[in-house]
Amino acid sequence: MASTPIDNVNSGLNGPATSQGTSGATDAFGLGFEDLLKIVLTQLTYQDPLKPMDNFQFVSQLAQFSQIQQTQEMSSALQTLVSAQSTSQAASLIGKTVDVPAGQLTLTGRVTAVAFTSNGPSLTIKTADNQTISNISLSAVSQIKETP
């Protein structure tokens, strides 16, 4: 008995396509790659047998789903990289003098501590008049000065 396209898709759902860690990737609609493949399988199951889906169209849909998954994985990897970079950058500021705009003034102080929150790193600075200012966002720093 020859295998049908539906059998091939069905075996693909239970085979190597699902073992590559694709279940964690989700698109803007909250559907994972496996869910998208199930949609294609359902589409094939209920298509008009007298007007089957064109092979080119079917392969094109699968390629688009694969591209969505790869884009999501790349986005996740880039977010991790950006987070690691900001952590490293914030830690390197300890002991350095920074300028932070505050309205029409600019506060200058030495970074004494770095806290890591869900919103990203936040700095604590000590100004020349011994004021301690906490919860300064890393993005708020306008200038970094080398301390003698």
N, C-alpha and C positions, 0 to 999 in steps of 0.2 A: 504494500500500500504506500503510495507516494505521500510525502508530507505536504500539507497545505500551508499557505502563508500564515494562517491563523495558528497552526501547530508550531511553526517556527517562532512566532512572536510569543506564544504561550510558553514554549520551552526556554526562550530568552528571558522571560520574567523570572523563572526559577533557576536560571543558570548563572553564568559569569557576570551578567550585567548587574545583578543585585549584590554580588559579593565584593564590589569595589568601593564600598563605603558611600554609596550614593543616597542612602536613606536620610542623611543629615542635611542634604542640600534642599532648600525650598525656594520657590520663586515668589514673586510679589503676591500671588494668590494663595500662598501657603501649601502648595502642592509640591511633593517631592518628585524626583525623577521616576521612581517606581509608579507613582500615581499617574504621571503623564503617560507612561507605557500602558497602564491599565486602561486609560481612556482610548488609546489607539486600538487596543485589543477589543474593547467594547464597540468602537467604531467599525472595526472589521467584522465583528460578529453580527451586527445589525445592518450591514450594508446591503444594498439591492444586489442579489446574485446575478441579475441580468446586466447590471452596470457596476462592476467591481471597481474599486479604487485603482487608479493608475499606479503602476509600480514606482514610477518616478516621483509621484506625489507622496506615496507612502514613505519612501526612503528620505525624501526631503523633510517630511515631518519628523522622522526619527533623528535626522541630523540636527534639526532645529532644537529638539529636546535635549540632545547631547550638548549642544552649544550653550544652552541655558544653564545646564548643570556645571559645565566648565567655567562659565562666567561667574557663577555663584561661589564656586570653590576658590577662584582667583580673588574675588572680592573679599572673602573671608581671610585669605592669606595676607592680603594687603592691609586689612584692618589690624591684624595681629602685628604686622611689621611696623605700622605707624604707631601703635601703642608701645611697642618695645623701643622705638626710636625716641618718643617723647619721654619715656621713663629714663632712658640713658641721658638724654639732654638735660632733664631736670636734675638728675643726680650729679651731673658734671658742674652744676652751678653752685653747689655748696662751697661756701667760703669766698665766692666772688661777689663783687659789687654790681648791683643792677639798678636801672632806672625804670620806674613804673609810673605811667601817667595817672593822675588822680584829679580829674576835672581840669582846671587850668594850671594846676601845679604838677610838678614831677617829683615823686618821692624817690630818694636814693638811699639804698641800704645794702647791707651785706646779707646774703642768703645764709640763714643759720639752720634751716631744716626744710625737708621736702616730705610732703604727705601724699600718699597715693590713694585717690578716691575713685569712685565709679565715674566721675566726670573728668578724670585725668589728674595729672600731678598738680599739686598746689604748693606754693612756696611760703615760707615764713622769713621775713627780713627784719633786720635790726637797723634802725636809722642812726645817724650820727648823734642825735639827742637821746639815744637809748630807748626809743619807742620800738615795741615789737608789733609788727603787723603780720597777721596770718591770713590764710586762705586766698593768696594771690595766685591767680591762674597763670600758668606758664605762658599762655598767649598774650597776657597783659604786659609782659616785659618788653620794653622798647629798646633797651640798650644793655649790653653786658660789658663791664669794665674789668680789666685785669687789676687785681689787688697787689700792691707792692709788697 
